[in-house]
């Protein structure tokens, strides 16, 4: 298996540089960015510099208890990690889990992330 296709290779990790971690960044992207709505997710996005795509996830108590919220966030992080090479550079993406996201399977969340990716309008095309 080549290093590009191996999920254990360093290019497939999810380092801190690819995470949106600070509240002002979440607020800025949600306020200034564009929105895509799917069955289980609200996705806000905007483009920054030409660095790798970045992800932030929010799951409120409406989603469920801590165990359910953390499961949804863990599945979304893994879906992003596996598909981040298909996302445009400079993308800053904030995913907000809807209340019924706790019932979604990993494959459903992967499909919704793919739907979000296909509906994102690149700044070069807008």
C-alpha positions, -999 to 999 in steps of 0.1 A, spaced: 0 0 0 14 34 -9 19 61 17 -8 82 0 -35 56 5 -25 44 39 -48 57 67 -19 54 91 4 77 72 11 112 86 -9 129 58 -40 112 71 -38 126 106 -58 154 121 -32 178 136 -41 209 156 -32 231 126 -63 217 108 -87 223 137 -107 254 145 -104 257 182 -111 293 193 -146 308 198 -138 340 178 -130 318 148 -163 299 151 -182 331 154 -164 347 124 -171 317 101 -207 314 112 -212 352 108 -193 359 76 -193 325 59 -218 307 36 -242 280 48 -250 246 36 -279 226 52 -282 188 52 -304 164 71 -281 161 101 -258 191 98 -255 228 94 -222 236 77 -208 271 76 -177 278 55 -154 304 42 -120 305 26 -89 319 42 -53 315 29 -40 285 9 -33 264 39 -49 230 45 -87 228 52 -97 234 88 -126 219 107 -146 229 138 -175 210 152 -203 220 175 -228 197 191 -252 214 216 -271 196 244 -300 194 221 -281 165 204 -281 146 237 -259 138 266 -221 141 266 -217 105 254 -239 111 223 -224 146 216 -189 132 217 -198 102 195 -212 126 169 -181 148 170 -158 118 169 -176 104 138 -175 138 121 -138 143 128 -131 108 113 -152 116 82 -133 148 78 -99 131 83 -107 105 56 -120 130 31 -99 162 38 -78 155 7 -109 161 -15 -116 195 1 -103 228 -14 -72 244 2 -80 273 25 -114 260 35 -125 268 70 -155 246 78 -177 246 109 -201 217 113 -231 221 137 -248 188 145 -286 189 145 -305 172 173 -312 139 154 -275 136 143 -271 112 172 -291 86 153 -269 89 122 -244 62 112 -208 69 102 -216 62 65 -245 86 66 -223 114 81 -196 106 55 -222 110 28 -234 143 42 -199 156 44 -195 146 7 -227 165 0 -214 196 18 -181 193 -2 -200 192 -35 -222 222 -25 -193 244 -15 -186 272 -39 -150 280 -43 -140 316 -41 -122 311 -75 -156 301 -91 -179 326 -73 
